[in-house]
Amino acid sequence: FSCREQPIFSTRAHVFQIDPATKRNWIPASKHALTVSYFYDATRNVYRIISVGGTKAIINSTITPNMTFTKTSQKFGQWADSRANTVYGLGFASEQHLSQFAEKFQEVKEAARLAREKSQDKTELTNPALNITSHQVLPSPIISSNGPGEDKLFRSQSADVEITTEKERLKKMLSEGSVSEVQWEAEFFSLQDNNNKLVAALHEANANVDQWKKQLAAYQEETETLRQRVAELESQGAHDSSSENNKEELSQTLEELELLIKAKDEEIQMLKSQKCGRWEAEGEREETLQKLQELEACNAELERRLHLAEQTLAETLAEREKIQNEVTKVAEIMDVKIFELSEIRQGLAKLVES
């Protein structure tokens, strides 16, 4: 484009062109978004849409009153250029950018129509003998306002035929493409970006799944260990029940020993009282002394057995309380692990569903 043209509006968009072979699919003009601008040529009084990629003009479309910009989705729009024999498509970053471009297209299209009407009026004033109606005269860069009137009439009629043919070709071109395919192709540039994000998210999800599987296996192994520990504690609990029976037996034995000690003490006291009296025979005295010694030794043994029984009972009660505390702690750990396993299984189920 020349220096006589001035930009009047610019935006950025992904540029597409219709596939000339199939007339159905979109071909991206570049890998990245390009600057798309409206230019006005004051010398020729024409408007153009221009987009340059590197040193190549991706879009060079002169806007005419018969052009129409169509929004095919929330972020994509297109228009047909019969002179370039193609259909251009633009993918925008937001719906607002698309609306701004469409509004500017309508403004430029209206300005082109007014410019054409002025050119037509000027032609009629210069050559009033032609008597051609306004809708028949379609100025183009190849029509000259100089020369015989017959030559102008011939060119105007040729322009009508050309425009009609172009309209039919454009209708056929647009009708060949399905709406859904055009929309999917129009969103191609955004799907490429989303695809990379989805691939990264998938890799992360797979890594999380592997980590959850390892954690689940570890939890299952730990759960199995806890179950074995619970089984052992339950067996110990059963043993505690037998210990309870032993405790009852020990208690009963203690009572019997206490009664026996009490009886022996009474017998010792009685013997001691008898010791102060006279003994009828020396042999009877010796026998009594020996019996007294035996009773004292038996009493000492009974006291020792009573002390051992009390100590055994205290140790049994302490061990039982320790086992009960450990069973309670293991049960609480089991509840926590079961809850964590439930959450992991729910997470895996949601991931499989997604």
Solvent accessible surface area in square Angstrom, and as a share of the most:
residue,aa,sasa,rsa
1,F,135,0.56
2,S,50,0.32
3,C,124,0.74
4,R,111,0.40
5,E,9,0.04
6,Q,107,0.48
7,P,79,0.50
8,I,80,0.41
9,F,47,0.20
10,S,61,0.39
11,T,16,0.09
12,R,137,0.50
13,A,2,0.02
14,H,39,0.17
15,V,1,0.01
16,F,3,0.01
17,Q,56,0.25
18,I,14,0.07
19,D,26,0.13
20,P,95,0.60
21,A,91,0.71
22,T,61,0.35
23,K,46,0.20
24,R,94,0.34
25,N,62,0.32
26,W,11,0.04
27,I,80,0.41
28,P,60,0.38
29,A,35,0.27
30,S,35,0.22
31,K,182,0.77
32,H,135,0.60
33,A,25,0.20
34,L,25,0.13
35,T,62,0.36
36,V,0,0.00
37,S,9,0.06
38,Y,0,0.00
39,F,18,0.07
40,Y,62,0.23
41,D,1,0.00
42,A,70,0.54
43,T,99,0.58
44,R,106,0.39
45,N,61,0.32
46,V,29,0.16
47,Y,30,0.11
48,R,30,0.11
49,I,0,0.00
50,I,9,0.04
51,S,1,0.01
52,V,65,0.37
53,G,21,0.20
54,G,74,0.71
55,T,147,0.86
56,K,136,0.58
57,A,59,0.46
58,I,21,0.11
59,I,0,0.00
60,N,79,0.41
61,S,0,0.00
62,T,27,0.16
63,I,6,0.03
64,T,15,0.09
65,P,26,0.16
66,N,59,0.30
67,M,11,0.05
68,T,85,0.50
69,F,25,0.11
70,T,64,0.37
71,K,102,0.43
72,T,29,0.17
73,S,29,0.19
74,Q,128,0.57
75,K,75,0.32
76,F,0,0.00
77,G,0,0.00
78,Q,18,0.08
79,W,3,0.01
80,A,14,0.11
81,D,2,0.01
82,S,16,0.11
83,R,119,0.43
84,A,46,0.36
85,N,83,0.43
86,T,15,0.09
87,V,2,0.01
88,Y,10,0.04
89,G,0,0.00
90,L,0,0.00
91,G,0,0.00
92,F,0,0.00
93,A,82,0.64
94,S,35,0.23
95,E,98,0.44
96,Q,120,0.53
97,H,75,0.34
98,L,1,0.01
99,S,31,0.20
100,Q,75,0.33
101,F,0,0.00
102,A,17,0.13
103,E,111,0.50
104,K,46,0.20
105,F,2,0.01
106,Q,105,0.47
107,E,100,0.45
108,V,4,0.02
109,K,41,0.18
110,E,69,0.31
111,A,28,0.21
112,A,11,0.09
113,R,86,0.31
114,L,80,0.40
115,A,15,0.12
116,R,42,0.15
117,E,68,0.30
118,K,145,0.61
119,S,48,0.31
120,Q,6,0.03
121,D,75,0.39
122,K,143,0.61
123,T,29,0.17
124,E,61,0.27
125,L,151,0.75
126,T,82,0.48
127,N,30,0.15
128,P,104,0.66
129,A,101,0.79
130,L,43,0.21
131,N,139,0.71
132,I,18,0.09
133,T,69,0.40
134,S,69,0.45
135,H,138,0.62
136,Q,76,0.34
137,V,13,0.08
138,L,38,0.19
139,P,27,0.17
140,S,33,0.21
141,P,85,0.53
142,I,125,0.64
143,I,42,0.21
144,S,57,0.37
145,S,54,0.35
146,N,116,0.59
147,G,50,0.48
148,P,90,0.56
149,G,23,0.22
150,E,134,0.60
151,D,53,0.28
152,K,7,0.03
153,L,74,0.37
154,F,138,0.57
155,R,92,0.33
156,S,8,0.05
157,Q,98,0.44
158,S,49,0.32
159,A,13,0.10
160,D,43,0.22
161,V,99,0.57
162,E,91,0.41
163,I,35,0.18
164,T,80,0.47
165,T,71,0.41
166,E,14,0.06
167,K,93,0.39
168,E,102,0.46
169,R,91,0.33
170,L,25,0.13
171,K,130,0.55
172,K,131,0.56
173,M,10,0.05
174,L,88,0.44
175,S,88,0.57
176,E,63,0.28
177,G,15,0.14
178,S,42,0.27
179,V,109,0.63
180,S,64,0.41
181,E,64,0.29
182,V,18,0.10
183,Q,71,0.32
184,W,164,0.58
185,E,48,0.21
186,A,0,0.00
187,E,42,0.19
188,F,74,0.31
189,F,17,0.07
190,S,26,0.17
191,L,75,0.38
192,Q,87,0.39
193,D,80,0.41
194,N,67,0.34
195,N,80,0.41
196,N,100,0.51
197,K,140,0.59
198,L,122,0.61
199,V,66,0.38
200,A,60,0.47
201,A,54,0.42
202,L,105,0.52
203,H,117,0.52
204,E,112,0.50
205,A,24,0.19
206,N,73,0.38
207,A,59,0.46
208,N,52,0.26
209,V,25,0.14
210,D,77,0.40
211,Q,112,0.50
212,W,86,0.30
213,K,115,0.49
214,K,150,0.63
215,Q,68,0.30
216,L,28,0.14
217,A,57,0.44
218,A,54,0.42
219,Y,32,0.12
220,Q,86,0.38
221,E,123,0.55
222,E,69,0.31
223,T,7,0.04
224,E,86,0.39
225,T,79,0.46
226,L,23,0.11
227,R,141,0.51
228,Q,104,0.46
229,R,74,0.27
230,V,41,0.24
231,A,56,0.43
232,E,86,0.39
233,L,3,0.01
234,E,115,0.52
235,S,66,0.43
236,Q,67,0.30
237,G,32,0.31
238,A,64,0.49
239,H,121,0.54
240,D,23,0.12
241,S,64,0.41
242,S,45,0.29
243,S,19,0.12
244,E,52,0.23
245,N,84,0.43
246,N,76,0.39
247,K,43,0.18
248,E,101,0.46
249,E,108,0.48
250,L,53,0.26
251,S,40,0.26
252,Q,109,0.49
253,T,49,0.28
254,L,19,0.09
255,E,107,0.48
256,E,99,0.44
257,L,14,0.07
258,E,90,0.40
259,L,123,0.61
260,L,74,0.37
261,I,20,0.10
262,K,125,0.53
263,A,50,0.39
264,K,43,0.18
265,D,57,0.29
266,E,105,0.47
267,E,47,0.21
268,I,12,0.06
269,Q,114,0.51
270,M,101,0.45
271,L,16,0.08
272,K,91,0.39
273,S,74,0.48
274,Q,89,0.40
275,K,95,0.40
276,C,122,0.73
277,G,41,0.40
278,R,233,0.85
279,W,59,0.21
280,E,167,0.75
281,A,51,0.40
282,E,111,0.50
283,G,52,0.50
284,E,86,0.39
285,R,99,0.36
286,E,96,0.43
287,E,118,0.53
288,T,21,0.12
289,L,48,0.24
290,Q,108,0.48
291,K,100,0.42
292,L,18,0.09
293,Q,120,0.54
294,E,100,0.45
295,L,15,0.07
296,E,82,0.37
297,A,65,0.50
298,C,52,0.31
299,N,23,0.12
300,A,59,0.45
301,E,71,0.32
302,L,6,0.03
303,E,93,0.42
304,R,124,0.45
305,R,109,0.40
306,L,32,0.16
307,H,113,0.50
308,L,83,0.41
309,A,14,0.11
310,E,88,0.39
311,Q,89,0.39
312,T,64,0.37
313,L,38,0.19
314,A,61,0.47
315,E,104,0.47
316,T,41,0.24
317,L,84,0.42
318,A,61,0.47
319,E,92,0.41
320,R,89,0.32
321,E,106,0.47
322,K,132,0.56
323,I,15,0.08
324,Q,92,0.41
325,N,92,0.47
326,E,55,0.24
327,V,62,0.36
328,T,77,0.45
329,K,127,0.54
330,V,11,0.07
331,A,48,0.37
332,E,103,0.46
333,I,60,0.31
334,M,28,0.13
335,D,94,0.49
336,V,83,0.48
337,K,31,0.13
338,I,91,0.46
339,F,128,0.53
340,E,51,0.23
341,L,14,0.07
342,S,46,0.30
343,E,90,0.40
344,I,22,0.11
345,R,140,0.51
346,Q,103,0.46
347,G,23,0.22
348,L,33,0.17
349,A,48,0.37
350,K,140,0.59
351,L,54,0.27
352,V,125,0.72
353,E,145,0.65
354,S,121,0.78
